[in-house]
């Protein structure tokens, strides 16, 4: 490890307050996954003290606490500002509006690729009742309406009032199509009333995916089908000469940003536990070769800055990482799993033979 890197790791570890030597290395291990060697740590501490960037507090031996001086905190702040300067040349600086983000994402080639797989697996038929859970701005509702035809019905469902209003506006002229503001954990729909349920990146955000899957089992008729597309954020891979920096960014997403980051791989098991029969699991690799396009989806700058705050990366590491992404050939990929599950006749107890009204 370069001398300056070790010193910046120590400064970052001390950002939240005084620590003794062993605790400094423990904090560094939390940030990077590895500890500094004894010589690297003692050398970094000695150099930082000589530069008057750190100072020792009263104590004895190796448990004597050390803290940042005003000069040391200034040096760390300058590193953070340098990170912002590099990132500001290329990456987004403002968190996008949720509606704008959804509209933008649905227009990307990456989203369209797995959404085609999702729609094919749904196998919607004329005359069916189709539900789009977490319909967002309603981008998928026109395609579902075409599949159901005038003989069927389409119901978009979203708990966010702004999303539901936008979806209702988008589908106002579509016959047999409506939008319902509701929570998919508990829906005002009759048991066995729906033929198909479509979800796209919904379960990663839910408070309790298992409860929602049980609700899918309840509202589907025998033979009815759920098709869900979910990313597995632990599979996110971003190319960088130092793979540990990319792993730290991915760890930050899975630990701090996404509520259910592993739902892509977990969904088949959870669906089976809910009583649904899983028919297929199709992995779709979402690939990015353009850094700006990836940033609009992954929020590379803002999530890197959060990773620094959360001690997954030092300011120097974050700056080096973003600088390489901005100037080097770029590649990133994440796996989206498209899961198809059905309610079998064996799981249809209590459901009448005739078609019921969807409204409970």
HELIX and SHEET records of a PDB file:
HELIX    1   1 UNK A    3  UNK A   13  1                                  11    
HELIX    2   2 UNK A   21  UNK A   32  1                                  12    
HELIX    3   3 UNK A   38  UNK A   50  1                                  13    
HELIX    4   4 UNK A   61  UNK A   63  5                                   3    
HELIX    5   5 UNK A   70  UNK A   88  1                                  19    
HELIX    6   6 UNK A   98  UNK A  106  1                                   9    
HELIX    7   7 UNK A  109  UNK A  122  1                                  14    
HELIX    8   8 UNK A  141  UNK A  148  1                                   8    
HELIX    9   9 UNK A  161  UNK A  170  1                                  10    
HELIX   10  10 UNK A  203  UNK A  205  5                                   3    
HELIX   11  11 UNK A  209  UNK A  219  1                                  11    
HELIX   12  12 UNK A  243  UNK A  252  1                                  10    
HELIX   13  13 UNK A  253  UNK A  257  3                                   5    
HELIX   14  14 UNK A  263  UNK A  273  1                                  11    
HELIX   15  15 UNK A  291  UNK A  298  1                                   8    
HELIX   16  16 UNK A  300  UNK A  309  1                                  10    
HELIX   17  17 UNK A  315  UNK A  327  1                                  13    
HELIX   18  18 UNK A  345  UNK A  347  5                                   3    
SHEET    1   A 2 UNK A  54  UNK A  56  0                                        
SHEET    2   A 2 UNK A  66  UNK A  68 -1                                        
SHEET    1   B 7 UNK A 177  UNK A 181  0                                        
SHEET    2   B 7 UNK A 153  UNK A 158  1                                        
SHEET    3   B 7 UNK A 129  UNK A 133  1                                        
SHEET    4   B 7 UNK A 194  UNK A 200  1                                        
SHEET    5   B 7 UNK A 220  UNK A 238  1                                        
SHEET    6   B 7 UNK A 332  UNK A 342 -1                                        
SHEET    7   B 7 UNK A 277  UNK A 288 -1                                        
END                                                                             
